[in-house]
Amino acid sequence: MSTETLPIPEKNPERRAGGELIRLDGVTKRFGSNTVLDHLDFSVDAGKHVTLIGPSGSGKTTILRLLMTLTKPDEGTITVDGQPLFPAPEKQRREVRKQIGMVFQQFNLFPNMTVLRNITEAPVTVLGLAKDEAVERAKGLLDMVGLADKCDAHPAQLSGGQQQRVAIARALAMRPKVLLLDEVTSALDPELVAGVLDLLREIARTTDITMLCVTHEMNFARDISDQVLMFDAGRVIESGPPEQIFGEPREERTREFLGAVL
């Protein structure tokens, strides 16, 4: 599918230069005695692609879960497009969350629904989109992810790579301003990883969607990122463009981590 017919917002240079879209101030999250995020401050500008790297347990996925309101911070504030996400009433959180889509490690498709209904369900029930419009949008997205012939299939009839493509299409069907990607290839067989990453590269290249990505695929992070954040023990210990983080990291901990994963 050409960029002129992508069923998601195309790249707009003016929006790429836009202001802050996501902001975390003093965010702390504890699980029992374990502090997963420790007074964390960072922001993401509209249209930017930011990748979070670092060892397991350093708090990266917790950030995505906070933005999806799947968990709550113990301290601090989170805003999205100038609107409070935390602290905020539940109704406010639901409205803000409509701007955010997430693709999980596990595909989390509804097994009893067809591929088409997996993609149309949220736009109809959450956004109030007319069913015909939702179906048209879903079919365009399935064409984009190379699964136009799978509308009537059920998830169990698809490979892992196909299921993850459906999950990406489902997230994009909400026309989110922000797309969260949580280790989206970790559950895939190695031969399926490249196809999913190529799809995400195309989305990053051709659209204005702000992307916040947790991944251990360092080449992918280098390719798509405007900014890379290195996490350790719930804090950002280094931040910079990919050429600096991967080429000349300043922190010894960053060098150690990259030496182990590259």
N, C-alpha and C positions, 0 to 999 in steps of 0.2 A: 504494500500500500504506500502511495506517495505521501509526502508530508502535507500536500495540499488537501488530502482527504482523511488525514488522521482524525479519529473521533474524539480527540482530546485537544486542549488548547495548544496551538503552535507557538514556536519561539517568537518572542517579541522583544527586540533590543531594549525598548524603554522599560519593560518590566524587569529585565535582567539587571538593570541599574537601580531597581526598586529598593525600598528601605527594609527595615527589620520585620521579619514575619514571625519568628519564634524567639521567645526570650525566657530563660530560666535564671532566676535570681535567688541565691542562697538556698538552693534546693537540697534538702537532706532526706534520705530514705533509709530507714532501718528495718531489718528483719530480725526481731529479737535483739540480741546483743551485737549483731553484725551490722555495721554501718556500710551500706552499699553505695550511697552517694553522700558526699561530705561537703555541705555548703557549696554546691556546684553553681557556677555562673557561666553561661555562654549564650550566644545568640546566633541565629541563622537568618541571612537576608533572603528576600523573595527571589525565587528563580535559581538559587544557588544549590550546588550538590555538595553535601558535607558527609564525610565518612568518618565513623568512629572505629578506631582500632585499639587493640590492647588485649591483655590476657583475659581468659575466662574469669568471670567473677569480679571484673573491674567496674561494673555498673552500666555497661553500654546498653544492654537490652532493657534494663530498668527504665532508662530514659524514654525509650519507645513506648513501653507499657504505661508510663505516666502520661505521655501525650495522647495515648488511646484511652485514657481514663480507666485502664484495667487495674490500676493501683493508684494510691494517693500519696503525695509527699507528706512527711512528718513536719517539715518546715519549708518555708520559702514560697515563692510565687512563680507561676507559669502563665505566660500570655501567648496567644496566637492571633496574629493580625490585629493586635491592639486590644483584643478581648480577653478578659481573665478566664483561664481554664481552672486554675487553683490559686487561691480559694475562690469558689463561686458556687451558687446554688446548682442543684442537679439539672434543672431546666437549661441554665446557661451553658453548662458543660456539654449537654447534648447538642445544643446549637453549634458550639465551637467545634465539636468533634465531627460535624458534617463536612468540615473543610479538610479532614485528615483521612487518608487511606493507608492501610497497612497490609503488607504481604509477610506472612509468618514463615518460620522454618518448616513447620508442618502445614500442609496445604489448607486444612480446616474447611474443606468444602462440605456442603450438606449432602450426605451420601444418598438420601432419598429423593433428591431433586436432580433434574436434568442439568446439563451444563448451562443451557440457556436460562433456566430459572435461577440457578446459582448466581448468575450475573444480574438478572433483572429484579430479584427479590428486594434488595435494599433500596435501589432507586425508586421503586414503587411504594414500598412501605415507609421508608424514612424520608425521602425527598418529595413524595407525592407525585412522582412523574407518571404521566399517562402510560398505560401498559404498552400501547403501540409504539410510543416514543422510546420506552425502555427497551423493547425488543429490537427496534432499529439500531439503537445505540449499542446494544449487546452484540448484535450481528456484525456491526462495524469493527468492534473490538476483537471479536473472534477472528475476523479476517486479518486484522493487524497482527495477531499473535500466531497466525498460521493454523487455526483450528476451525475454519469456517464450516467444515463438514461434520463437526462434533456437537452441533446444537442439541440433538436429541439423545446423546450418550449420557450415561451416568458416570460419576467419578471412578467407580471401580473398574470401568471399562477402559480407562486411560492409563498411560504410563505416568511415572512420577513427574517427568519433565512436562508432559501435557497437563497434568493437574496443576503444576505450578504456574503454567501459562494461563490457565483458567483463573487461578487466584489473582494473578496480575491484572487480567482483564476485569475481574470483579472489583478490585480496588479502583481501577481507573473509571469504571462505570459511574462512580459517584462524582466524577469531575473534581477531584480534590485539589486544593492548593498545595497540599503537602503529601508526599508519598514516603511512608516509612518502610524500610526493607530490613528484615531481621534474619540474617544468615540464610538467605532465600535458596541457596544451593546446597546447604549442609545435609539435607535429607535425600539428595539426588545421587543416583549412580554416576560415577565419574564421566561416562560418555555423554550424559545429558546436561552436564553443567555448562558447557560452552554455548549451547543454543539459548539457554535462559539468560546467561550473561550478555550475549549479543543482543537479545531483545531489549534488555534494560539499557544497554549502551545506546540503542536507537532511540528509546524514549528520552534518555538524557540529552541526546544530541538534537532532537527535533522538537522538543516541547519546552514549555516554561514551568513545568511542575518542579517545585522545590523538593529535593530529595535528601532524606536523612537515612544513612545506610550503615548498618553494622555488618561487617564481613571479615572473613579471614582470607578472602581472595585478593591478595595485595596488588596483583596486576590490574584487576578490575578497579580497585580503589584508585590506583594511579591514573587509570584511563578516564574515569568519569568525574573525579573530584575537583571542585574549586578549592576546597579546604579539607585538611585531614586533622582530626583531633586524636592525640594519643592519650588513652586513659590508663590510670593505674590507681588502685585502691580508692575508687570513687571520685577521683579528681582528674582534671585535664592537666597533664604535666608538660605537654608540648602541643603547639598548634601552628599550622602553616600550610602553604600550598604543597601539593604532592611532590613536586620536584625537590623542595627543601626537606620535607619529612623523610622521603625515601632516598634522597641523594646525599644530604648533609644534615642528618638529625643532630640537634644540639645536646640532647639529654642522653646520658649513658643508659638509662632504662629503656629509652626508645631504641637505641642501637642494639641492646641485648634482645629485645623483643623481635625486631626485624631480622636479626641474625638467626633467630630460632625458626622463623616462619618463612623466610625467603629462600 
